[in-house]
Amino acid sequence: MERQNFYLMTLASLLLLSTAGLSMIGGYTLDVYVSMFTICYFVASTIFRPRRLTFDFVGVTLFIVFAYIVALRVLAVLAL
């Protein structure tokens, strides 16, 4: 199997398993799902290092959203 195809299959499997796992344990907020998807994306990208023809806009967008979610959670903890 080609490296790019194996990367895509692994990423799809990780996203499917994380979605199924979170739905079984009751993770019902969107920020939990986005955080898990971000972690899965970066883990798969780090392991396989797929070739990119352009800048990784998906990775940057996921990282910005993840940082925003973490900042909101930290502010909520500090406000208490």
C-alpha positions in Angstrom: 0.0 0.0 0.0 1.3 3.4 -0.8 2.4 5.6 2.1 -0.2 8.4 1.4 -3.0 5.8 1.2 -1.8 4.2 4.5 -1.8 7.7 6.1 -5.3 8.4 5.0 -6.6 5.0 6.1 -4.9 5.4 9.5 -6.3 8.9 9.9 -9.8 7.8 9.0 -9.5 4.9 11.5 -8.3 7.1 14.3 -11.1 9.6 13.7 -13.7 6.8 13.6 -12.4 5.2 16.8 -12.2 8.5 18.6 -15.8 9.4 17.5 -17.1 6.0 18.6 -15.3 6.1 21.8 -16.4 9.6 22.8 -20.0 8.8 21.9 -19.9 5.7 24.1 -18.5 7.5 27.1 -20.9 10.5 26.7 -18.6 13.2 25.3 -21.3 15.4 24.0 -19.7 18.8 23.7 -18.2 19.9 20.4 -15.0 21.1 21.9 -14.1 17.6 23.1 -14.6 16.2 19.6 -12.6 19.0 18.0 -9.8 18.5 20.5 -9.7 14.7 19.8 -9.8 15.2 16.1 -6.9 17.7 16.3 -4.8 15.3 18.4 -5.6 12.4 15.9 -4.6 14.6 12.9 -1.3 15.7 14.4 -0.4 12.2 15.6 -1.0 10.7 12.2 0.8 13.5 10.5 3.8 13.2 12.8 4.0 9.4 12.3 3.6 9.3 8.5 4.8 12.8 7.4 2.7 13.0 4.2 4.0 15.0 1.3 2.4 18.4 1.0 2.1 20.4 -2.2 0.9 23.5 -0.3 0.9 24.9 3.1 -0.9 22.8 5.7 -4.0 24.9 6.2 -6.0 22.2 7.9 -3.3 21.7 10.5 -3.0 25.4 11.2 -6.7 25.8 11.5 -7.1 22.9 13.8 -4.2 24.2 16.0 -5.8 27.7 16.2 -9.2 26.2 17.2 -7.6 23.8 19.7 -5.6 26.7 21.3 -8.8 28.8 21.5 -10.6 25.9 23.2 -7.8 25.4 25.7 -7.7 29.1 26.4 -11.4 29.1 27.1 -11.0 26.2 29.5 -8.1 27.8 31.3 -10.0 31.0 31.7 -13.0 29.1 33.1 -10.8 27.4 35.6 -9.0 30.7 36.6 -12.3 32.5 37.0 -13.5 30.2 39.7 
